């Protein structure tokens, strides 16, 4: 069970080559004093809420509703816009169980209080009204196989090989990604073990590429509308367009 004083930190990876058994064999070989064994199949859904003009995420706040293990709960997290090499894992400030139909609008005061606590009451706007204006923006569905990771010193973590589907609920755009999520304790007593696991993945598991982002940030990036570049022009066509731009009257004279 997760220690509330030292919650689990999740590290997300893109799977460049879909070969789970190969990754497991590498981890077994590199982490000789750890045990990695299959636990269960798992799936979950997270809905990200915000206002139409992104008041919350623009301030570094992620408000979501998560469905996991037949339960639903709200979550408020704070994230940083610092460069990825300086970014710390998002901090979780509010976690409350709710039913499947409830939305943040049903708990505006509690959620506003959690946000104010996270930011030391620096907001000058009415956060209760902001929460009441939130709508579902992104849906993140994750399903996969969970493996328990334990060390001889008592550290407990997990590795989930997953398929994550990111969906923009306003546009309907959807992106599916294969990946892995490694969950390790933030307890300083297991700092050495955490570093050993992450180092083994970095050195030996070239199939996995670290995101250094939260799931929300991944959703934002992969669902960003693609900019249409148009058909590329040949060198001859570029020269003709430049010639027309330099002599705008030429085309009109030819057409007369």
C-alpha positions in Angstrom: 0.0 0.0 0.0 1.2 3.5 -0.9 2.7 5.5 2.0 0.9 8.8 2.1 4.0 10.6 3.5 6.1 9.3 0.6 3.9 8.6 -2.4 4.9 6.7 -5.4 6.6 8.6 -8.3 5.7 7.5 -11.8 8.2 7.6 -14.6 6.6 7.3 -18.1 8.4 5.8 -21.1 7.6 5.5 -24.8 8.1 2.0 -26.1 10.1 2.3 -29.4 10.0 -1.4 -30.0 7.1 -3.5 -28.8 9.0 -6.4 -27.2 7.9 -6.7 -23.5 9.5 -10.1 -22.9 12.9 -8.7 -24.1 12.7 -5.8 -21.6 11.7 -8.1 -18.8 14.7 -10.4 -19.5 17.1 -7.4 -19.5 15.7 -6.1 -16.2 15.9 -9.5 -14.6 19.6 -9.8 -15.7 20.6 -6.3 -14.6 18.7 -6.2 -11.3 20.1 -9.4 -9.9 19.0 -8.5 -6.3 15.5 -7.6 -7.2 12.4 -9.7 -8.0 10.2 -8.8 -11.0 7.0 -10.9 -11.3 3.7 -10.7 -13.1 0.8 -9.3 -10.9 -2.3 -8.5 -12.9 -4.0 -6.9 -15.8 -5.0 -3.3 -15.1 -6.9 -0.5 -16.7 -7.8 3.0 -15.8 -9.3 6.2 -17.1 -8.4 9.8 -16.2 -10.5 12.8 -17.3 -8.7 16.2 -17.3 -10.9 19.2 -16.5 -10.3 22.9 -17.2 -12.1 26.0 -18.2 -12.5 26.9 -21.9 -9.7 29.4 -21.7 -7.4 27.0 -19.7 -7.3 29.1 -16.5 -6.1 26.1 -14.3 -3.5 24.5 -16.6 -2.2 27.9 -17.5 -1.4 28.4 -13.9 0.3 25.0 -13.6 -2.7 23.1 -12.0 -4.1 19.8 -13.3 -7.6 18.9 -12.1 -8.8 15.4 -13.0 -11.1 12.6 -12.2 -9.6 9.2 -12.1 -11.3 5.8 -12.5 -9.2 3.0 -11.1 -10.0 -0.4 -9.5 -13.8 0.2 -9.6 -13.4 3.5 -7.8 -13.6 7.1 -8.9 -11.8 10.0 -7.3 -10.8 13.6 -7.9 -7.1 14.7 -8.0 -5.4 18.1 -7.9 -1.8 18.3 -8.9 0.7 21.1 -9.4 3.3 20.9 -12.2 6.2 23.1 -13.3 7.0 24.7 -16.6 10.7 24.6 -15.8 12.9 22.8 -18.4 12.6 19.1 -18.3 16.0 18.5 -16.7 14.9 20.7 -13.7 11.3 19.6 -13.5 10.3 17.7 -10.4 7.4 15.1 -10.3 4.0 16.8 -10.0 2.9 17.3 -6.4 -0.5 15.8 -5.4 -2.6 18.0 -3.1 -6.2 16.7 -3.1 -7.5 13.2 -3.4 -11.2 12.4 -2.6 -13.4 9.5 -3.6 -16.6 10.3 -5.5 -19.2 8.4 -7.6 -19.1 7.8 -11.3 -21.4 10.7 -12.3 -20.0 13.5 -10.1 -17.9 16.2 -11.7 -15.7 19.0 -10.1 -18.8 21.2 -10.2 -20.2 19.1 -7.3 -17.2 19.8 -5.1 -16.2 23.4 -6.0 -15.4 24.6 -2.4 -13.2 21.5 -1.5 -11.3 21.7 -4.8 -10.8 25.5 -4.6 -9.5 25.1 -1.1 -7.0 22.4 -2.2 -5.8 24.7 -5.1 -5.3 27.6 -2.7 -3.4 25.4 -0.3 -1.1 24.3 -3.1 -0.3 27.9 -4.1 -0.3 29.5 -0.6 -3.5 31.5 -1.3 -1.9 33.7 -4.0 -4.9 33.6 -6.3 -6.9 36.8 -6.5 -9.8 35.3 -8.5 -12.8 33.4 -7.2 -11.6 29.9 -7.5 -14.9 28.4 -6.5 -16.5 30.1 -9.6 -13.5 28.9 -11.7 -14.1 25.3 -10.7 -17.8 25.6 -11.5 -16.9 26.6 -15.0 -14.7 23.5 -15.7 -15.5 21.1 -18.5 -13.9 17.8 -19.5 -11.0 18.5 -21.9 -8.9 15.3 -22.2 -9.5 11.7 -21.7 -6.6 9.3 -21.0 -7.3 5.5 -21.1 -4.6 3.1 -20.0 -4.6 -0.7 -20.0 -1.8 -3.1 -19.7 0.1 -5.7 -17.6 1.4 -4.9 -14.2 4.6 -6.5 -12.8 5.6 -6.1 -9.1 9.2 -5.0 -8.5 10.7 -5.7 -5.1 14.3 -5.5 -3.6 15.9 -7.4 -0.8 15.9 -4.2 1.3 12.1 -4.0 1.2 11.5 -1.5 -1.6 8.3 -2.1 -3.5 7.5 -0.7 -6.9 5.9 -1.8 -10.1 6.4 -1.8 -13.9 3.3 -1.5 -16.2 3.6 -2.3 -19.9 0.7 -0.4 -21.4 -1.3 1.0 -24.2 -2.4 4.6 -23.5 -5.0 6.3 -25.6 -5.1 10.1 -25.4 -8.3 11.9 -26.6 -9.2 15.5 -27.0 -12.8 15.6 -25.9 -13.5 18.9 -27.7 -12.2 18.0 -31.1 -12.4 14.2 -31.0 -8.8 13.8 -32.0 -7.3 10.5 -30.6 -3.7 9.2 -30.4 -2.7 5.7 -29.2 0.8 5.1 -27.7 2.6 2.0 -26.5 4.7 2.5 -23.4 5.7 1.6 -19.9 5.2 3.2 -16.5 7.6 2.5 -13.6 6.3 3.4 -10.2 8.9 3.8 -7.4 8.7 5.1 -3.8 9.8 8.7 -3.1 10.9 7.6 0.4 14.6 8.8 0.8 15.3 5.5 2.5 15.0 3.8 -0.9 16.9 6.5 -2.9 19.7 4.0 -3.8 17.3 1.4 -5.0 15.3 3.9 -7.1 18.5 5.1 -8.8 19.6 1.5 -9.5 16.3 0.7 -11.2 16.3 3.9 -13.3 19.9 3.5 -14.2 19.4 -0.1 -15.4 16.5 1.0 -17.6 18.5 3.9 -19.0 21.6 1.8 -19.8 20.1 -1.5 -21.0 16.5 -1.0 -22.1 17.0 0.9 -25.3 13.4 0.0 -26.3 12.2 2.5 -23.7 12.6 6.2 -24.1 11.8 8.5 -21.1 9.1 11.1 -21.5 10.1 13.3 -18.5 6.5 14.5 -18.6 3.3 13.8 -16.8 0.4 12.1 -18.6 -1.3 15.4 -18.9 1.7 17.0 -20.6 2.0 14.0 -22.9 -1.7 14.4 -23.8 -1.2 18.2 -24.5 1.7 17.5 -26.8 0.5 14.5 -28.8 -3.0 16.0 -29.3 -1.7 19.4 -30.4 -3.2 20.1 -33.9 -0.7 19.4 -36.7 0.3 22.4 -38.8 -0.4 21.8 -42.5 2.8 22.2 -44.4 1.4 21.7 -47.8 3.0 20.0 -50.8 6.7 20.7 -51.2 7.7 22.7 -54.3 10.4 21.7 -56.7 13.5 24.0 -57.2 12.0 25.1 -60.6 8.6 26.0 -59.1 10.4 28.0 -56.3 12.4 30.0 -58.9 9.2 30.7 -60.9 7.4 32.0 -57.7 10.3 34.2 -56.8 10.4 35.6 -60.4 6.7 36.4 -60.2 7.1 38.1 -56.8 9.9 40.3 -58.2 7.9 41.1 -61.3 4.2 41.2 -60.2 3.1 42.9 -63.5 4.4 40.0 -65.7 1.5 37.7 -64.9 -1.1 40.4 -65.6 0.5 41.3 -68.9 0.5 37.7 -70.0 -3.2 37.3 -69.1 -4.2 40.5 -71.0 
